[in-house]
Each structure stands twice: as C-alpha cells, then as structure tokens.
Amino acid sequence: MAHDHGHGHQHGPKSYGRAFAIGISLNIVFIIIETVYGIKTGSVALVADAAHNLSDVLGLAFAWAALILAQRKPSRRRTYGLRKTTVLAALGNAVFLLVAVGGVAWEALGRLRHPSNVEGGVVMAVAAVGVVINGVSAMLFAKGRKGDANLKGAFLHLASDAAVSFGVVIAGAIILRTGWMRIDPLISLVVSVVILVGTWSLLKQSVNLALDAVPEGIDAEAVNTYLLALPGVLEVHDLHIWAMSTTETALTAHLVMETKTCEPRFLGDVGAALHDKFQIEHSTLQVEAPEAPDPCRLAAEGTL
C-alpha cells in the first residue's frame, strides 16, 4: 500500500490588507457623516444606511482577520493551520448582511406607518458621497471575489452599501420634486430586497464550504472519471473533495491498481495533474492492490 500527498503551487490566499484598510477607514468616516446628517435631517434612510455600514465595517474586519489567520503555519494540533477561518468569515459576513437588511427593513416599515419630514437636498448630497466611497471600496475586491468566498463577502458588503446609498439619492430627488416622504422608507425596502437576493448566493456557498461540500467550479464526477482513466487504475472509491479555505481545495481517494503499473513518480504526477486540471492544491491518494486479502472497509463510501 502506498501513500502520497501532492501539493499545488498556492499555499494561502493573496493578501488584500491594503484594500481592507482603505475600505474600513473610508467607511468609518462615512458612518460618522451619515449618522450626524441622518439625525439632523430626520432621514431613516441615512440612519439605517449608517447602521448598515457599521455592520459592514465589522464584517470587513472579520474577513481581514481571517485572511491573516489563514496564512499562519500549521501546528501539531491544527495540521491545516487556520485556513478554515476564511470559510467562517464568509459565512459570518452572509449572516451580518442578512441581519443588517432585516434591521433596515424593520425600520423602514415603521416609517411607512409614521413618515417624518426629510431634507431631500442634504440626504442626496450625503448619500452621493456614500455611493462613491462604497463603490470605489467595492472595486478593490472585484477581482478577488470570483475565486474567494471570503472576498466575495467583503465585495457584497461594500456593493450593497453603494446600492443602499444610491437608493437614498433617488429618494432624496423624489422628495425634492414631489414632497412625498414615504418614498424614503419605500426605497429602503426595495434596496433591502435587492441585497437579500444578492446575499443568498454567498450564504449558500459559505454554508456548503463549511459543511465540506465540493467547492463550486469543481466537477467531482469529472475528477472521478479522470482518476479511473489513469493507467492501471481498476477502481476509485472513498473519493472526497472539500475546501481547506475559500481559496484552497483538498482531495483524498483510494485507487485500486495493478501493482506492477504504479511507477515511482505516479502519485506525484497525478497530484500535479489534479492541480493543473481541477485546481486541487492538496491531494492524498492511497493505492490498494486488487488481490488484497482484506478488502478496504471504506470501499462503499464516497464512491461516485
């Protein structure tokens, strides 16, 4: 019986420390501005947006901390290090977003029943600043969000803030033109629904990663077919593919092989191929002989 552990070329997520620092700093300044002018003008949209921004600052800090922890070296107790913290951060950010949206919607419903006077011009000006700040901050994570659920959470936080602020700009413009105060909470409700729809995909993805599901973008059936087609492989069983972090994937599998065909470099070459073909960075393959007196007790598990 032989065993090999193949590694890919990436051993940790790319640092986005500067992007997080800029995003957090800009949002803290904007929270102060929004809170002051929201209370001064009586705008629920501005105050709610400030609260939403506060939750986003916490979410961004959580995601940043996870990226830092993920780069710590493995220990005897935590043999994979703290890579999984990025998955927890993505899940936490999805929950943060849902809670923030719920808070905004609840407050907006209250203001629909009891609308208050809002200074449309001031509201538009402050919210327009928010569109710029959050839009620019979101773009810092736009590229990284495609392959990292943790960065996707940060991007969605900032993009949702930009959307809320844009909604407030629209509300201010309508108030200036018509004097209809209920448009302020109505816009907040509409934007809340939009954010909820966008957050659902992040929540589903992060829950799947936390439960060790096959990461998005990897076809487990294709991996199984590839392994089964390797020279000398008679059977593949106990195949598992899961996320070590939001950027690194691991695989374990048992290969039943004709013993004479397993060349010295076979396991290393397969590990490299799994990385190149499927972006699986850490692969562990166990080779078993077909004539073994005791069949593998895991043969019935993980077989596709």
N, C-alpha and C positions, 0 to 999 in steps of 0.2 A: 504494500500500500504506500503510495507516495502523496506528498502534500506540497503545495506551492502557494505563495502569496504574491500576486502580481500587483504592482503599483503603477498608477498613471503618472503624468507629469505635473499635476497640480496638487498641492498639499494644503490648501487653505484658501479662503475667499480673498479676493483682491481688496485692499484697504480703500475704504471710502471715507476715511477720517476727516479729510478736509471738507468733503461735501456735507457730512453730518454737522460739523462745526458751523459751517455757513448757514445751513438750513435752520439749526436750533437757534443761533444768535439772531437771525432775521425775524424768526417767529416770536421770540421773546419780546423784542422791541415792538413788533406789530400788535402783540397781545395787549401791551400797556396802552398803546394808542387807541385800539379798538374799545377797550374797556372804558377809558376816560370819555371818549366821544359817544359811545353807546349809552352810558348813563346820562350824559349831558343832553343828548338829543331824544332820549326815551325810545331808542330803536332796539326791539327784541332781536332783530336780525344781527345787529352788530354785537350785542352782548352774547348772544348764542354762538356767533362765529368766534368770538374771543374764547369762550369756553371750549369750543371745538378745537381751536388752535392750541389751547393748553394741553388737551389730551394728546394732541399730535406731537407736541414737544416731548411729553413723557414717552410716547411711542418711538419717536426718533432716538431718544436717549437709550431706550431699551434695545433697539436694533443695533445701535452703535456699540453698546456694551457687549452684545452677543458676538459681533464681528471680532472684537478684541479678544474675547474669551475663546472663540473658535480657533485662534492661532496659538493658543497655549500648547505646550508639548504634552504628549500622553504621559500618564503615570502608571504605576503598577495597579492602582485601583481603577483608574479611568483610562483604559488602554486605547481608547479612541480620542482621548483628550476631552475637550468641551465643545466639539464641533456641533453637537445636537442643540446647543443653546440658540443657534440661528433658526432652527425649526420652532423652538419655543417662542422666540421673539416674533416670528411671522404669525404664529397662532395668537399671541398676545396682542399684536397690532390689529389683527382682524377683529378681536373682541373689543379692543379700545374703540375702533371705528364704529362698531355696532352700538356700543353704549353711548358714544357721543351723538350719533344720529338719533337715537332714542330720546336723548335729552333735548336736542334741538326740536324734534317733532312735538314732544310734550309741551314745551314752552310755546311753540307756535300755535298749537291747538288752543291753549289758554288765551292767547292774544287774539285769536279769531273771535272768541266769545266776547272779549273785552278789549277792543282795539284802542291804542293810545296814539297821540299825536307824534309824528316823526318829522324831523327836519330833513327833507329829501336831499337837499344840496350837500349838506355835511355828510350824510350817510353815503352818498355816491362817491364823494371825494375819498373818504376813509376806505371804503370797500375797494375802490380802484387801486389804491396802494396795495391792498391785500392781494389782488389779482396778480400784480406784477411780482411782489415778493414771493408768493407761493408758486407762481408759475415758473419763475427763474429757479427756485429751490428744487422744484419737481424735476426740472430738466437735468439737474445734476445726477439724478438716479435713473433717468430714462433708459439709458443703455443697459445698466446693470440689472434692471427689473426683469429682463427677458429670460435670464438663466438663474435667478436667485429669488426665492420667495421672500426672503428677509428684506432685500432691497425693493422688491415689489410692494411690500407693506409700507415702506418709507415713501415710495413714489405715490402710492394711492392716498396716503395721508395728506401729502402736500397738494396733489392734484385735486383731491376733494375739497381742500381749503380754498384753492383757486376757484373751484366751481361754486362754492358757497358765496365767496366774495363777489363773484360775477353776478350771482343771483341777487345779491343785495344791491348792486349797481342798478340792475333792472328795476328792482323795487323802488329805489330812490327816484329814478327817472319817471316812473308811472305816478308816484306820489306827487312829484312836482307838477306833472301835467294834469292830473285828474283830482288830486286831493283824497284819493281812496286809500285809507290807512290799512285796510285789511289785506292789501296786496303784499305788505311786508311779511306777515306770517305765512301767507299763501306761497310766496316764493320760497320761503324756508322749507315748507313741506315738500314742494316739488323737488328741490335740490336734495333733500333727505332721501327721497325715493331713488334718485339717480345714484347717490353714493351707496345706498343699500345694495342696489343691483351690482355695482362695481366691486363691492366688498365681498359679495357672496363667493366669487371665484377664488379669492385669496383665502377665505375661511375654509372652503372645501379642500383646496390644495394643501394648506398647512395642517389640517386635521389628518389628511391621508399620509403626509410625511411623518407626522407624529405617531401614526399607527403602523409605520414601516411598510406602507403600500409601495408598489413600484412607482418611482418618480415619473412625472409627466415627461413625455418625449422619449421614453424607453419602451420598446415593444418586447415584453417578456417572451412572447411566442417566437419572435424573430431571434432572440438570444438563444432560446432552446433549440431552434432549428439549426442555428449556426454551430452550436456545440455538438449536436447529434451528427452533423455532416463532417466533423473532423475525422481524419484518417484513424481507423482503429477503434473509434467510439461505437459501442454497441447499444448503450443506453445512457440516458441522463435522468437523474432523479434528485430529490431534495434540493431543487433549484430555488434560491431566494435572492431577490434583488430589493434593496432598500436604500434609503437616504441616510448617510452618515451626518450630513449637514444639508443646507439648502443649495450647496454647490458640488458636493461630492457624493458619489454613489458607490455602494459596495455590493458584491455578489459572492455567494457560496453555491457550490454544486458538487454532486458526486458523479463521476464518469466511470461507467463500466467499460473497460477496454481490453483488447487483446494485449497481453503483457509485452509481447515482443515488439509491438509498434510504438511504444511510449519512449521516444527519443529523449536524451538528456535535456535538450532545450525546449521540449514540447510545452511544458507548463508555462515557462517564461514567455514563449512566443504567443501562446493563447491569451495570457494576461495582457500583453501589449496589444493584441488584436481586439480584445474586448474594450480596451481604452479607445483605440482609434475608430472602431466601428460604432460603438454604443456609448462612449463617454463614461465608461465604468472605471473609476480610478483604482479601486481596491477589489481584487478578485482572489478568492481562495478556492482551489479545485482539489478534490480528493479523488484519487484514482483507485478503482477496485477491479479485481480480477474476476472474470466470469465464472471460473471454476472454484471460487472461494467456498470452503466447507460450510460456513455460516453466512447466510445472506444478510445484507445490510438491513438493519431494523428500521431505517428511515426510507427504504425504497418506495414506500407508498405515500410519503409526504412530499409535498412540493413538486410532484410530477405533473407536467403540463400535458 
